Amino acid sequence: MKGFDAKFLDELKNKNDLVDVVGRYVRLEQRGGNFWGKCPFHHEKTASFSVNSRGQFFYCFGCHKSGDVISFIMGIESLDFNDAVKFLAERAKIPLPEVSYDDDKIREQKKHKERVLQLLKDSATFYVKNLRGNGADKHLDYIQKRKISSDCLVKFGMGASLDFNGLVNHLKEKGYTYEEMLSSGAVDVKDGRYYDALGGRLIIPIINQFNQVVAFGGRLLEKADFAKYKNTKETIVFSKSNNLYNLNNLKKIKNERGLNGVIIVEGYMDTISLVQAGFENVVASMGTSLTKDQARILKRYTDKVFISYDGDFAGQKASIRGLEILKDEGLEVKVVSLPDGLDPDDVIKQMGAEGYQRLLDQAKPLIDFKLDILKRTYDVNTVDGKRKFITNAVRVIKESPSPAEQEDLLKTVRDLTGTTFESLRRELYSLPETQQVERAQTPQFNDFTGDKIAIAERFILASYLFGKPYAKETNISEFTFNSPAHREIKKYIEDKNELGEKVKFSDLYELLGDLYPEDISLIAGLEAEENKSFELAEYFFDCVKIVKTASLDKKIERLAVMFKEETDNEKRRQYALEMSKLLSEKNKLIKK
């Protein structure tokens, strides 16, 4: 099972109940035997994402994605199989065993990834030594100017790149190839010359949730025409869209004493400045707009986030989309209003920790922040400006699910514009509903299209995999399946029966998920649907007839061809006798 012992994966799944794990990311509601929520893998207004507690698998009736707890974490956290296993092992506090790989390609990929991570760790150590040695005067001057403490230097692993050649030479001496250097992002190449991608800069390592250095940020020390801050490129171990700066330290805080919320800033220096001032629950989006992946990461640590971006109006308007992403993931969003032109680092320097805390205490809910943006966008002292403000403000207020909050916000608009409360309320009620009403019934799974034999095979396999009582009357070894995927699943069931072990549907995701994902998903959908409009036992035996009849027809057809081509009368007589027996068996089956 992808390098891990089957018993270990069983223990891992047993200690990571799928409903508990999914419930940390998706708001679930129990209906019947399953749990339902809105799919985290595609946008939807109606809950069609089903989590089967007994079978420990999920299925979405909208996008048809399915899987077990490992594949859920792979998808939701953008992790590969090994990192998803590591994530769940850490969550369940069970030791991770050594991994052995039968597949040479997988072994090489894993080896390459580990090599890149080690190279980045060695690079980080090299940069730290540079900062403590000779030649880092400019870096130290900048650190002193920014008043970064020695404790913070250590906490964040900050270092120095002294030139464009030192890192390359150091890595060569340690035995790394140029290909490995380029794969890490720490080294770049131009016109055949390899050089430090962040040459001459103050170095800030980017460390992931597993405490691994995955990339570097660099701060320019002199004025230039290019960017002050630069990240190393995206690699096999680093994607900016699903990482947050300072996540490693945030994780420690959560594990040690819990979190009451997380502050999100834009850059490294804002993070370092706030942490030094005593605000340790800080992460940075590294200058990019917030993504769905980052929102999911934050959801794992907290239910409340404080956005503390730079205090310029244009930047605040641009950040609204990112804030909506956070809200869509079920996070409570508050916005810290900073004075115009100041960033969090500036506020700490000018107003101190107490001043920043006051701003934090005054943070506004997202909906109030959006109204503030509208106030500053439209001039309500003009007829046109007032009309546009009211139209857009009422749309924003409509987003609130609370009638009391809607009424309170309408009063704010009334006081600002002089428009009567009743007219504003009529405007609000005239808008269409932004959310569809959730369907009370379970979504129906439409698996009854296409090849009727394939459909019958799927239903038979589902009946065995999910332990249906009517399936016990027939031995699965009696069936001959057409589909290669169905033959492999049948073999899995037979092997388990022979060993006297329990059949687990979720095993298929690790055993056959890479080869036959659609087939496994279709079978998952059959079990996920609860409101079937037919008698299951009767349908099962109809499927048995279809599959067995199809198998007999194939045998008869093959014998008929052999009979026609055979010239030996004795062999022809034997073929005819066999066909007669098979036809008799088929007729008995049809009459049942």
C-alpha positions, -999 to +999 in steps of 0.1 A: +000+000+000+023+027-014+052+018+009+033+016+041+023-016+059-014-025+057-017-029+095-002+005+100-027+021+076-056+003+093-045+017+127-041+052+111-076+051+097-091+037+129-076+066+149-087+092+124-124+089+122-135+103+089-165+122+103-142+139+128-116+148+103-140+161+076-160+180+103-129+202+109-132+215+074-169+211+065-200+218+085-218+184+086-254+176+094-265+140+101-294+128+079-303+092+081-272+071+084-248+095+067-235+130+073-240+158+048-224+191+039-213+213+011-185+198-010-151+214-002-138+203-036-161+223-058-184+253-053-221+244-046-251+260-029-268+227-019-252+201+003-244+171-018-213+159+000-219+126+019-197+111+046-204+075+054-194+068+090-198+031+089-178+026+057-154+055+064-156+070+029-170+102+014-188+108-019-200+139-036-231+137-058-221+169-075-185+164-086-184+126-080-152+128-060-149+100-034-122+086-011-112+077+024-096+098+052-062+097+035-074+109+001-096+135+018-065+150+035-046+147+002-072+168-015-081+193+012-045+200+022-029+196-012-005+169+001+009+138-016+001+104-001+031+102+022+026+137+036-011+130+041-002+099+061+024+119+081-003+145+088-028+120+100-002+101+121+008+133+138-029+141+144-035+107+160-001+109+178+011+076+164+047+070+153+054+069+116+071+037+104+099+034+079+086+033+043+096+007+018+088+011-019+083-016-046+079+009-074+113+023-086+097+055-099+080+062-066+112+054-047+131+078-069+105+106-065+106+102-028+144+102-027+145+133-049+121+151-026+140+142+005+172+153-012+157+187-020+145+192+016+180+183+029+196+208+004+173+236+016+181+227+053+218+229+045+213+262+027+195+276+057+223+266+080+248+282+055+229+315+056+227+315+094+265+310+096+270+339+072+251+362+094+271+353+124+305+355+106+324+382+088+311+401+058+274+406+069+278+442+080+250+455+057+227+427+069+234+434+105+229+472+100+195+465+085+186+442+114+196+469+139+177+495+119+145+474+121+152+466+158+149+429+153+160+411+185+185+383+187+157+360+200+137+367+168+167+361+146+169+326+161+132+320+162+128+328+125+161+313+114+172+345+096+205+345+077+225+363+051+235+358+015+268+376+010+272+372-027+259+352-057+286+324-056+290+313-020+259+292-017+266+274-050+301+266-040+290+254-005+264+231-020+289+217-045+312+209-016+284+190+001+279+168-030+247+183-044+243+183-082+233+214-102+201+197-111+193+193-074+202+229-067+179+241-095+151+218-082+153+234-048+147+270-061+177+283-040+199+284-070+191+297-105+210+297-138+216+322-166+238+317-197+252+286-181+262+303-149+247+290-116+241+316-089+223+322-056+187+331-065+187+356-035+223+367-038+232+396-014+199+397+004+188+392+040+174+356+041+142+346+057+135+308+055+099+297+048+092+267+070+062+244+066+039+227+092+063+198+095+091+221+104+109+217+071+125+245+052+107+246+018+117+279+004+134+313+011+124+349+011+150+376+006+150+413+016+170+437-005+194+458+015+199+487-009+176+508-031+171+494-065+147+494-095+135+458-087+114+443-059+125+447-022+112+413-014+117+381-035+108+345-029+125+315-044+104+298-071+077+272-066+091+237-065+083+201-057+082+211-020+069+247-022+037+263-036+030+298-024-008+294-027-009+266-001+016+279+024+016+306+050+047+322+066+052+314+103+029+283+102+055+262+120+055+286+150+017+289+149+014+251+151+036+251+182+014+277+199-018+257+191-004+225+204+010+241+236-018+264+247-044+267+219-054+297+198-081+323+202-077+336+167-050+342+140-038+376+127-030+376+089-005+401+076+011+405+041+048+401+047+076+386+066+087+418+084+051+425+096+050+390+111+084+393+128+076+428+142+043+416+156+057+385+171+085+405+187+059+428+202+041+399+218+015+390+192+026+354+184-005+342+166+005+357+133+010+344+098+017+361+064+002+354+030+036+364+015+022+393-005-003+372-025-041+373-025-055+347-001-064+314-017-088+286-009-060+263+002-046+289+026-081+294+040-084+257+046-050+257+064-062+285+087-095+267+094-074+238+108-060+262+135-088+285+143-123+297+136-115+334+138-091+355+117-080+391+119-069+406+086-042+432+092-031+444+058-015+477+050-036+508+056-039+521+021-074+523+006-066+506-028-050+476-011-080+472+012-105+472-017-083+446-035-083+423-004-121+418-003-120+388-026-096+371-003-117+379+027-147+363+010-127+331+005-121+330+042-158+335+050-168+308+025-146+284+044-166+290+076-142+314+093-152+344+113-135+373+096-126+406+113-106+435+097-081+455+116-082+491+103-047+506+102-040+543+098-036+553+061-001+546+048+010+524+077+017+487+079+016+466+111+054+471+115+049+509+113+021+508+139+043+488+163+071+513+159+049+545+162+021+533+186+037+504+204+021+471+213-007+488+232-016+509+202-018+478+180-039+460+206-064+489+206-067+485+168-071+448+172-099+453+198-117+476+174-115+452+145-147+452+124-167+422+111-163+417+074-197+431+065-190+464+084-157+466+066-174+462+032-198+490+041-168+512+051-152+506+017-184+516+000-186+548+021-151+557+008-159+547-027-190+568-033-197+604-024-231+604-006-233+642-009-240+638-046-273+624-059-255+598-081-231+588-054-258+584-028-279+562-051-249+540-060-239+537-023-274+527-013-277+501-041-244+485-032-248+488+006-282+470+005-267+442-015-240+438+011-265+439+040-285+411+022-255+388+027-261+388+065-281+358+077-293+377+108-324+398+105-313+418+136-279+425+121-296+435+088-319+460+107-289+475+126-269+480+093-299+495+075-301+521+103-264+529+097-272+535+060-303+555+069-283+578+092-256+583+066-278+590+036-310+605+051-331+578+033-361+565+053-357+531+070-389+518+054-377+525+019-343+509+026-361+478+040-383+476+009-351+478-012-336+449+008-367+427+005-369+433-032-335+416-038-335+379-047-323+354-021-285+349-023-288+313-011-309+284-023-329+266+003-312+233+012-330+203-001-344+181+026-341+149+006-309+130-001-295+136-036-302+107-060-273+088-075-279+082-112-258+050-119-283+034-142-270+045-176-247+028-200-237-009-201-263-029-181-238-056-174-213-031-159-241-016-138-250-051-125-214-059-118-211-027-098-242-034-077-231-069-069-196-058-058-211-030-037-234-055-020-204-077-010-181-047-001-208-032+022-218-065+038-254-066+026-272-097+040-287-108+007-252-111-008-244-139+016-266-163-003-242-163-033-205-169-033-186-141-052-163-167-068-193-179-089-191-146-109-171-138-140-168-101-145-161-083-178-145-051-164-108-054-154-115-031-124-144-053-113-121-084-116-095-067-094-121-058-068-135-093-068-100-107-062-096-084-032-128-097-017-118-133-024-084-128-008-099-113+023-124-141+026-097-167+023-077-150+051-108-147+072-104-110+074-130-083+071-137-067+038-132-029+040-144-007+011-119+021+021-090-003+014-097+000-023-086+037-024-050+026-015-050-007-034-066+003-066-074+040-064-046+051-088-057+025-114-095+026-112-106+058-095-139+062-115-150+026-109-144+029-071-162+062-071-193+047-088-195+020-063-191+045-034-220+065-049-243+034-047-238+031-010-238+069-003-274+071-017-299+061+009-333+068-007-333+041-034-366+036-051-364-002-054-362-033-033-325-039-029-325-077-024-347-082-055-325-059-075-294-078-064-307-111-076-318-094-109-281-083-112-269-118-105-291-131-134-277-105-157-241-112-149-244-150-149-265-150-181-239-128-198-211-151-187-230-182-201-238-164-233-201-157-238-192-194-232-220-206-256-208-181-283-172-193-280-183-230-282-205-222-312-175-207-331-153-237-322-181-261-333-184-244-366-146-245-373-141-281-361-140-309-386-136-338-362-171-353-356-163-365-321-151-330-309-181-314-326-203-338-306-186-328-274-190-291-282-227-296-289-231-314-256-214-286-237-235-260-254-267-280-245-257-281-208-250-243-208-283-235-225-301-256-200-283-238-171-292-205-187-329-214-190-330-225-153-314-192-143-339-171-164-369-190-149-358-184-112 
